[in-house]
Amino acid sequence: MSNRKILEAVADIAYTAGYKKYSSGDSRQDVSDFIWWAEEFEKTHLSTDWGEEDYILMIDKFARQKLKEAALGRR
């Protein structure tokens, strides 16, 4: 997988986090989480045909789920 794909996924996850006003209180941990999540997303979708699937909808759904899990883990 290319660096560009990972970088795009990180940016999309961070955008969703910002939109949802997500913060764990530790910005360095948040950045680390976003990178790990982007790598997970890209590995999960190595064979996804983005001509057939809507990338934006899928990464947004993925990011929202990860943010929800992270928020629940802080409780």
N, C-alpha and C positions, 0 to 999 in steps of 0.2 A: 504494500500500500504506500502511496506517495505521501511525502510531508505535506504537500498542498491539501490533500484530502483531510488529513488530521487537523491541520490549521483551520480549515474551513469548518470542520465539525466543532473544534474548540470555540471558534468565534460564534457559531450558531448556538451552542450551549450557553455561553456567557451572555449572549443577547437575551435568551429566554430567561436566564437567571435574573438579569437586570430588569427585564420587563415584569417579572414576578416579585421584584424587590427582595430577592433572596440574599441572605448573608448569614453565614454561620457565626460571624464574629471574629473569624480568623481568615483574613483575605488570602494568605499564603496557602492555607489548607483548601480554600475554595478553588484557587487556581490549580492546585495539584489535582483535586477531584475532577475538575472540568477536563483536564488533560487525560486522566485515566478513563473517564467516561467516553471521551471522544475516541480513544483507542478501542474501547469495548464496542462502541457503536460501529466503527469501521470494520473491526474483525467480524462482528455479527453479520455485517452486510457486504462481505467481500464478493459474493456472487449475486447481489441484488442488481437487477436491471433497472437503472434509474430512468430509463425511457418508458418503463412500464409502471414504475412506482413513483409516488410524489415524495421526493427527498425532504422538502420543507415540512410537510405534515409528519413524516416519520421521525425526523430528528427532534421536532418540537414535542411530539408525544413521548419520545424517549427521555428528553431532558426534563420534562415535567414530572415524569415518573421518578427519575433519579433525584430531583430536587425534593419531591415528596418523601422519598425514602430517607434522604439525608436529614430533612427536618424532623421526621419521626425518630430518627436515631439520636437526636440531640436531647430529647425529652428525658 
